[in-house]
């Protein structure tokens, strides 16, 4: 009803593929790194003071620049980078995130496993570390920031790209299982409940592993 449908950025020959039974019996969209991005109109990303974006997926290539997702301004048939919500794989084998005019390199190395990536933006806070946080598999990760995270996103943001960037280059190679976009900062039980739901659904690393029980010694008779 809100028309947030993702459409191919290329022609019929470069569309991503719908693959079935790829992880925990679930289907996912497969991107082959050959001009097969998707675009979705999401005008609600404009002028936000808070947002959360969660991506579930995996890559097959750990050594090349790949855009997982990127919020943009679309005008006609072209896209403009606004330094808004984005998740990017750098050629230096690190995940890079962005939000509200700033970017940050994480300490998370890229591998070929399935993971849950969570970006949390809260422009009502002070300082980069409080305004932009990044979690992988339920664990907050260290970030090295470039620029200052603004108090709100750009008023020009009207869409999001998946599997490619605004130049329609740096394409993604891998599976996208799910993307959740919120116009609020998830916190507390909202955050853990959402991540735990995704851990179970996609059978990835659990947020809180069940501890190994400690054996209880039998008493020695006197």
N, C-alpha and C positions, 0 to 999 in steps of 0.2 A: 504493500500500500504506500510505502514511502519511497518507492522506486530506487532503492539502493542496489540495483542489479549491476553486476560486473560484466562489462562488455569487452571483447577483444580490442586491443590497440592496433593489431595488424589485420591482414586479410584471412580468408578461410584456411590458407595453407600454413599459417603461423599461429594458429590458436593453440593454447595449452590443452592438454588432454585430461579427460575425466577418468581416473584409474580406480578400479574397485578392489576391495580387500587388500589394502596396502599396509594397514597398521591396526592391529586389534580388531580385524574384521571390518574396519571402516574404510570408506572411500576418500580420495583426496584429489586435488588438482595437480597435475604434473607439468612442470615447466622445463623445457629442454634447452634453454639458454640461446634460442634462435628466434628473436623478435616475437615472443609470444606472451606479452604482457596483458594484463587486464586493467580496466579503469572502472571506478564506481563513483557516481555523484554523491557526495556526502557534505552538503552545505552546513550541516550542524557542527563541523570542525572549525568554523570561523569564529573568531573573537571569543574563544573559550578561556576561562580562568582555571579550568581543571579538566583533565581528561585521563583516560586509561586505555591503552591499546595492548591486546594480548594476541600473540601469534603462536600457533602450534604447527611445527613442520620440521623438515630436515633438508640438508643440502648434500649433493654428491660431489661438490667441488669445494675444497677448502683453501685453494690458493689463488683465486681470481676475484676481482671486484664484482660484487653482485648486490643489486638492490632488491631487498625482500619486499618492502613496502615504502611508500612515500606520499605524504599529503602535498597536493599541488593546487595551483590555480589553473583551470582550463579555460581557454578563450579560443573559440573556433576549433581548429584542429591541432592546436599546440598547447604545451604545458609549461608553466613557469615554476621554478623552484622557489619556495618561500621559507626554507629552513624550518619547516614545521615537522610534524610527526614523521619519523622515518626509522627504519631498521636496515642496516647496511652491513655487508660482509666485506671487509677490506682485504686487499692483496697480502697484507701482513698477518693474515690468519687471526683477525680479531673482529668481534662484533662492534659496530658503531651505531649509536642511537642519536636521535635529534628531537628537539621540541622547542617551540617558541623562540626562534632565532639563535639557538645554540646547538652545538653537537658535543658528543662525548664518546671517547674511545673506552671500551670496557677491557677488563682483564680476562675476559672469557675467550679461550681459544676455540676455533671452529672445528667441529668434528662432523662425522656423517651420521650421528644418531638423531633420534627424535627428541625434541626439547620443547619446553614451554617458555616463551619469552614475554615478559611483562614490563611495559613502560608506564610509569606513573608521573603525571605532571600536575603540580599544584602551584599556580601562580600567586596564591594568597600568602605563601610562605616567603621567607627571606633567604637569599643565597642560593647558589647553584645546587648544592648538595641536598637542600631541603625542597627545592622546586622540581627537580628531575631525578627520579630514581629508576633503577633497572634491576629486574630480577630474572634469574634463569632457574627453572625447576624449583621455584619456591624459595630461592636464596638470593638475598640482595647482593649485588656485585659492585666492585670498586669501579669508579669512572674518573677519567681525566678529561676535563671540560675545555672546550674552545668557545670563547664568547660567553656572554651572560644570558642566562635563561630569563626571558621576559615574563611579565606578569600575565600576559594573555597571548593567544595565538593570533595570527594575521586575520584581518577581516576579509581578505581576498580568498582564503582557502575555500574551495568548493568541491574538492574531489580527492580521491586516493588512488594511486597506482599500485598494482601488485605484480611482482616479478620483473619489473623494469623501472627505469628512472625517467625524469622529465625529458631527457634527450633521446629516450627509447634505446638507450645503450645499457651496458653493465647489467645484462639480463641474468636472471636467477636460474640455477640448475637444481631442481629438487622437487619435493612435495610440499604443498600447502594444505594442511588439514582443516584449519579453522582460524578465523580472525574475529576477535571481539573488539568493538570500539565503543567506549562509554564517554558521555559528556560529564563525567564526574571522576574524582579520584577515589578509587576503591581503597578501603582501609579496613583494618581489623578483620572481623569475621567475613565481611564481604569479599575481601581479597583472598583469604585462606579458603573459604568455601568455594569460590570460583576456580581457584587453582586446583584444589583437591578434586572437584568435579571433572576437570580436564585431565588430571593424572589418571583417574579411573577410566574415563571414556577412551583415552588414547593409549592407556597402558604404558605410560612413561615413568620416569623416576618419581617415586612418591614424595610428597612434601615432608612427611614425618614418618620415616621408616619404623616399623614395629621392632622394638628392641628384642634382642635375643634373651629369653628367660634364663635367669640364674638358677642352677640346680640347688635344691634344698637338701642339705646333708641329713642323712638318717641319724637319729641319736644312738649313741653307743650304750648298750645295756650295761648296768652296773652288776 
